Amino acid sequence: MNNLAPLPARQVTSSLVRHDALLSQERAAGLRRLVIMGGIGLICIAALAITGFFDAERFNDGLPALGQLFSEMVPPDFGRWRNWMRPLLDTLAMSIAGTVLAVILSLPLAILAAPNTTPHPILMHIVRTLLSFLRSVPEIIMGILFVAAVGFGALPGVLALALHSVGMVGKFYAEAIEHVDPRPLEAARAAGATSVQVISHAVLPQVLPQLADVTIYRWEYHFRASAVLGIVGAGGIGFELIAALRLIKYDQVSAILLTILACVLIVDAIGAWLRRNLK
């Protein structure tokens, strides 16, 4: 004998209505995603067209010149490799020093920019605006300004890397702090902890792995950016690269680029090792 009683008609009708409503919401969400993706696709195609990507004639004209340039770069000339050791060391030092300064400046700014640790919302918006401004100025422009201010060498490169990275590192730090579990913060405040104690005992222990990841990734980026900053006189291997380009010694250019590539691979491997061992 079946003990299951049939559902009342009103309840069945209500369930069908909810089911139809959910289906309508899913269809609307799918259509909205399709429209957004289609719009993004059209914008990407328009950007490619505006920049001349679909101009086949320019590619046809440029391929012979590219082939000629490649032939002049092969084989690479490593005859001056001893002269590149000190600039490479300067580039490495610039990347490390720039990262250290960026972290020192970014952490307090991130605490002020996070809504759960800032002393006041107005201060939060001011700091976020400052971080956005620092992100908006490319490091090569900062490098030019600091070269004009303090002269040639590694120092303007370090200052340019640090200030530009504060905008990005501070943003990532602030987002990590913003998404911490609020319960330890509430418990620390309820126990009478000061703001500094709340940050040091309830916030930082939660976000240290994320901060370490961001810092290591930024150091890897700094090594590559340091090579570029040398082009504007901010020291490092980039100075040797631009000198070889000006002398039209493309075989030395290819050798320097391969040397930079080898160093970047080493730095990336060190960064991966640090991430594995700091977790």
C-alpha positions as CSV (number, residue, x, y, z in Angstrom):
1,M,0.0,0.0,0.0
2,N,1.4,3.4,-1.0
3,N,1.7,5.7,2.0
4,L,2.8,8.8,0.0
5,A,0.0,11.3,-0.1
6,P,-0.4,13.4,-3.3
7,L,0.8,17.0,-3.0
8,P,-1.9,19.7,-2.8
9,A,-2.6,21.4,-6.1
10,R,-1.6,24.8,-4.7
11,Q,1.8,23.4,-3.6
12,V,2.4,21.8,-7.0
13,T,1.5,25.1,-8.7
14,S,3.9,27.1,-6.5
15,S,6.7,24.7,-7.2
16,L,6.2,25.0,-10.9
17,V,6.1,28.7,-10.7
18,R,9.4,28.8,-8.8
19,H,10.9,26.4,-11.3
20,D,9.8,28.6,-14.2
21,A,11.2,31.6,-12.5
22,L,14.6,30.0,-11.9
23,L,14.7,28.9,-15.6
24,S,13.9,32.5,-16.7
25,Q,16.6,33.9,-14.4
26,E,19.1,31.4,-15.8
27,R,18.2,32.2,-19.4
28,A,18.4,36.0,-18.7
29,A,21.8,35.5,-17.0
30,G,23.1,33.4,-20.0
31,L,21.8,36.0,-22.5
32,R,23.5,38.8,-20.4
33,R,26.8,36.9,-20.4
34,L,26.5,36.3,-24.2
35,V,25.9,40.0,-24.8
36,I,28.8,41.0,-22.6
37,M,31.2,38.5,-24.3
38,G,30.0,39.6,-27.7
39,G,30.6,43.2,-26.8
40,I,34.1,42.4,-25.5
41,G,34.8,40.5,-28.7
42,L,33.8,43.4,-30.9
43,I,35.9,45.8,-28.8
44,C,38.9,43.5,-29.3
45,I,38.4,43.2,-33.0
46,A,38.0,47.0,-33.3
47,A,41.2,47.5,-31.3
48,L,43.1,45.1,-33.7
49,A,41.7,47.0,-36.7
50,I,42.6,50.4,-35.3
51,T,46.2,49.4,-34.7
52,G,46.6,48.0,-38.2
53,F,46.7,44.3,-37.4
54,F,44.6,43.4,-40.4
55,D,46.8,45.4,-42.8
56,A,48.4,42.5,-44.8
57,E,50.4,44.9,-47.0
58,R,52.4,46.2,-44.0
59,F,53.2,42.7,-42.9
60,N,54.3,41.7,-46.4
61,D,56.6,44.8,-46.6
62,G,58.0,44.2,-43.1
63,L,58.8,40.5,-43.3
64,P,61.9,41.0,-45.6
65,A,63.3,43.7,-43.2
66,L,62.6,41.4,-40.3
67,G,64.4,38.5,-42.0
68,Q,67.4,40.8,-42.7
69,L,67.5,41.9,-39.0
70,F,67.4,38.3,-37.9
71,S,70.2,37.3,-40.2
72,E,72.4,40.1,-38.6
73,M,71.6,38.9,-35.1
74,V,72.8,35.3,-35.8
75,P,75.1,34.0,-34.6
76,P,75.2,36.0,-31.3
77,D,78.5,37.6,-30.3
78,F,79.4,36.9,-26.7
79,G,82.9,38.4,-27.1
80,R,82.2,41.2,-24.5
81,W,80.5,38.9,-21.9
82,R,82.9,40.0,-19.2
83,N,81.8,43.6,-19.6
84,W,78.2,42.5,-18.9
85,M,78.8,41.0,-15.5
86,R,78.8,44.2,-13.5
87,P,75.7,45.6,-15.3
88,L,73.9,42.3,-14.7
89,L,74.8,42.5,-11.0
90,D,73.5,46.1,-10.9
91,T,70.2,44.9,-12.5
92,L,69.8,42.2,-9.9
93,A,70.6,44.7,-7.1
94,M,68.1,47.2,-8.6
95,S,65.4,44.6,-8.6
96,I,66.0,43.6,-5.0
97,A,66.3,47.1,-3.7
98,G,63.3,48.3,-5.6
99,T,61.2,45.4,-4.2
100,V,62.4,46.1,-0.6
101,L,61.4,49.8,-0.9
102,A,58.1,48.9,-2.5
103,V,57.2,46.6,0.3
104,I,58.2,49.1,3.0
105,L,56.0,51.8,1.5
106,S,53.2,49.6,0.4
107,L,52.3,47.8,3.6
108,P,51.3,50.9,5.7
109,L,49.5,52.4,2.7
110,A,47.6,49.1,2.2
111,I,46.5,49.1,5.8
112,L,45.2,52.6,5.3
113,A,43.5,51.7,2.0
114,A,41.7,48.6,3.3
115,P,38.2,49.3,4.6
116,N,38.5,47.0,7.6
117,T,41.7,48.6,8.9
118,T,41.6,52.2,7.8
119,P,41.1,54.8,10.5
120,H,38.7,56.8,8.4
121,P,36.8,56.3,5.0
122,I,38.1,59.6,3.7
123,L,41.7,58.6,4.4
124,M,41.0,55.3,2.6
125,H,39.8,57.1,-0.5
126,I,42.8,59.5,-0.5
127,V,45.3,56.6,-0.2
128,R,43.5,54.6,-2.9
129,T,43.7,57.6,-5.2
130,L,47.4,57.9,-4.5
131,L,47.9,54.2,-5.3
132,S,46.0,54.6,-8.6
133,F,48.1,57.6,-9.5
134,L,51.4,55.7,-8.9
135,R,50.1,52.8,-11.0
136,S,49.2,55.1,-13.9
137,V,52.7,56.5,-14.4
138,P,54.9,53.9,-16.2
139,E,58.2,53.1,-14.5
140,I,60.2,54.2,-17.6
141,I,58.7,57.7,-17.3
142,M,59.6,57.7,-13.6
143,G,63.1,56.5,-14.6
144,I,63.5,59.5,-16.9
145,L,62.4,61.9,-14.2
146,F,64.7,60.4,-11.6
147,V,67.7,60.4,-14.0
148,A,67.1,64.1,-14.5
149,A,66.8,64.6,-10.7
150,V,69.6,62.4,-9.3
151,G,71.8,61.6,-12.4
152,F,72.7,58.4,-14.2
153,G,73.2,55.1,-12.4
154,A,71.2,52.5,-10.5
155,L,69.7,54.9,-8.0
156,P,67.1,56.4,-10.3
157,G,66.2,52.9,-11.4
158,V,65.6,51.7,-7.9
159,L,63.4,54.8,-7.1
160,A,61.4,54.4,-10.3
161,L,60.8,50.7,-9.7
162,A,59.8,51.2,-6.0
163,L,57.4,54.1,-6.6
164,H,55.7,52.5,-9.6
165,S,55.3,49.2,-7.7
166,V,53.8,50.8,-4.6
167,G,50.7,51.5,-6.7
168,M,50.4,47.9,-7.7
169,V,51.7,46.1,-4.6
170,G,49.7,48.4,-2.3
171,K,46.6,47.6,-4.2
172,F,47.1,43.8,-3.9
173,Y,48.1,44.1,-0.3
174,A,44.9,46.1,0.5
175,E,42.7,43.6,-1.3
176,A,44.3,40.7,0.7
177,I,43.7,42.6,4.0
178,E,40.2,43.5,3.0
179,H,39.2,39.9,2.6
180,V,40.6,38.5,5.9
181,D,38.3,36.6,8.3
182,P,36.7,39.4,10.4
183,R,36.2,37.2,13.5
184,P,39.8,37.4,14.8
185,L,39.7,41.2,14.4
186,E,36.4,41.4,16.3
187,A,37.8,39.2,19.1
188,A,41.0,41.2,19.4
189,R,39.0,44.5,19.6
190,A,36.6,43.0,22.1
191,A,39.7,42.0,24.2
192,G,40.8,45.7,24.2
193,A,43.7,45.4,21.7
194,T,45.0,48.5,20.1
195,S,44.8,49.1,16.4
196,V,48.5,48.1,16.0
197,Q,47.9,45.0,18.0
198,V,44.8,44.1,15.9
199,I,46.9,44.4,12.7
200,S,49.9,42.6,14.0
201,H,48.1,39.7,15.7
202,A,44.8,39.3,13.8
203,V,45.4,40.7,10.3
204,L,49.0,40.0,9.3
205,P,49.1,36.3,10.3
206,Q,46.2,35.7,7.9
207,V,47.6,37.5,4.9
208,L,51.3,36.8,5.1
209,P,51.3,34.0,2.6
210,Q,49.5,36.2,0.0
211,L,51.8,39.1,0.7
212,A,54.8,36.9,0.2
213,D,53.4,35.6,-3.2
214,V,52.8,39.2,-4.4
215,T,56.2,40.3,-3.3
216,I,58.0,37.5,-5.0
217,Y,56.1,37.9,-8.2
218,R,56.9,41.6,-8.1
219,W,60.6,40.9,-7.6
220,E,60.5,38.7,-10.7
221,Y,58.9,41.6,-12.6
222,H,61.4,44.1,-11.3
223,F,64.3,42.2,-12.8
224,R,62.8,42.4,-16.3
225,A,61.8,46.0,-15.8
226,S,65.4,46.9,-14.5
227,A,66.8,45.8,-17.9
228,V,64.4,48.2,-19.6
229,L,65.2,51.1,-17.3
230,G,68.8,50.9,-18.3
231,I,67.8,52.1,-21.7
232,V,67.0,55.6,-20.2
233,G,70.3,55.8,-18.3
234,A,69.1,54.1,-15.1
235,G,72.0,51.7,-15.0
236,G,72.0,47.9,-15.4
237,I,72.3,45.7,-18.5
238,G,69.8,47.8,-20.4
239,F,72.5,50.4,-20.8
240,E,74.7,47.9,-22.6
241,L,71.7,46.8,-24.7
242,I,71.0,50.4,-25.9
243,A,74.7,51.0,-26.6
244,A,74.8,47.9,-28.9
245,L,71.7,49.0,-30.7
246,R,73.1,52.5,-31.3
247,L,76.3,51.0,-32.8
248,I,74.1,48.6,-35.0
249,K,75.8,45.6,-33.5
250,Y,72.9,43.3,-33.7
251,D,74.9,40.2,-33.0
252,Q,75.8,41.7,-29.6
253,V,72.1,42.7,-29.1
254,S,71.0,39.1,-29.6
255,A,73.8,37.9,-27.2
256,I,72.7,40.4,-24.5
257,L,69.0,39.4,-25.0
258,L,69.9,35.7,-24.5
259,T,71.9,36.6,-21.4
260,I,68.9,38.5,-20.0
261,L,66.7,35.6,-20.8
262,A,69.0,33.2,-19.0
263,C,69.0,35.5,-15.9
264,V,65.2,35.9,-16.0
265,L,64.8,32.1,-16.0
266,I,67.1,31.8,-13.0
267,V,65.2,34.6,-11.2
268,D,61.9,32.9,-12.0
269,A,63.2,29.5,-10.7
270,I,64.4,31.2,-7.5
271,G,61.0,32.8,-7.1
272,A,59.2,29.5,-7.6
273,W,61.5,27.9,-5.0
274,L,60.8,30.7,-2.5
275,R,57.0,30.3,-3.0
276,R,57.2,26.6,-2.4
277,N,59.2,27.0,0.8
278,L,57.4,30.0,2.3
279,K,54.0,28.3,2.3
